[in-house]
């Protein structure tokens, strides 16, 4: 906007835009954890700020279409600004908590605005969105929720995380988003105090249900300060999830996919069960089913006269799921890419028509091939669990073309202090 000035020539990179400092008036939030500002007509996506603020921002990436920048000084703060819950994630820091300068209620309004804007822009809808907090998060200040963390080591062997949009590692001495159980494991193994081999990957897992914690170093179990090379060394953990009055237990690979928020599995599984409604004796497709988080409660909901067909493309996840659904003869597990399995391009029997489809795709969403294959089976209801608002909105628009209407939407703040939001959308034919 006004008064651009440059950092010292010694520190400025060769790229002429990077390092440029601008005074900007900050506009609305945008998908991705930043707000939108303009400088001489050019769009600038600014992190570490809030709508309505005036900031001094330093350009971190140039380009012809838009620039990226970090707010390095706040000249006129928003009423929603607070002391950062994790200063290491501030300007120039790690990419793990880019909203830690925002009060928790405002973080949820931020995420609701992004989800609503994506649905308006990509699906032509005008939803009323409220983002719900997970149980206990407000009491903990949105901290201490991650049951799984992944760290990398820098050139000096110090454990840390990568700088935002960079391969550079920022060494850490704490990780306030991690649960106390994870931090206890980190202290026991000296994660933040010892020197590791440069370039190692450290994965720490401490299930919310209180089962034994586990650490992997470059995929190898770690025990009492050294690699555990025993042939039977434990590589999986047990997760316990309460869904209504029922308790479900899951065996999950420590380096496999599982929701990282301590309350997320129960929150999402409960929301999915509420969304599918009465499915007694029904046939349900569970797409991108992972280790079976939704498969088990869905199997209980349809009963032994119903059927759940679960499809997952990751071999380890399906191996875990087979253990988790052992003895449930009305569950049919299929290994393969979801689009290929639905299209019949595997050796399995054709996937049957379904009364209800549940899907929890990766961040890229389902896409047209999967949407068309789902709609072709004419389910009365589709329950879509989404971790990316843009992908959800695109797929909701595609489903609208196939005769499905968005009839329900819940959103959950399962990644406090980040821009990520989970949604459960219900579409009826």
Secondary structure, 3 states (H helix, E strand, C coil): CEEEEECCCCCCCCCCCCCEEEEEECCCEECCCEEEEEECCEEEEEECCCCCCEEEEEEEECCCCEEEEEEEEEEECCCCECCCCCHHHCCCCECCCCCCCECHHHHHHHHHHHHHHHHHHHHCCCCCCCEEECCCCCCCCCCCCECEEEEEECCCCCEEEEECCCCCEEECCCCCCECHHHHHHHHHCCCCCCCCCCCCEEEEECCCCCCCCEEEECCEEEECCEECCCCCCCCEEEEEEEECCEEEEEEEECCCCCCCECCHHHHHHHHHHHHHCCCCCCEEEEECCCCCHHHHHHHHHHCCCCEEEEEECCHHHHHHHHHHCCCCCCEEEEECCHHHHHCCCCCCCCCCCCCEEEECCCCCCCCHHHHHHHHHCCCCEEEEEECCHHHHHHHHHHHHHCCCEEEEEEEEECCCCCCCCEEEEEEEC
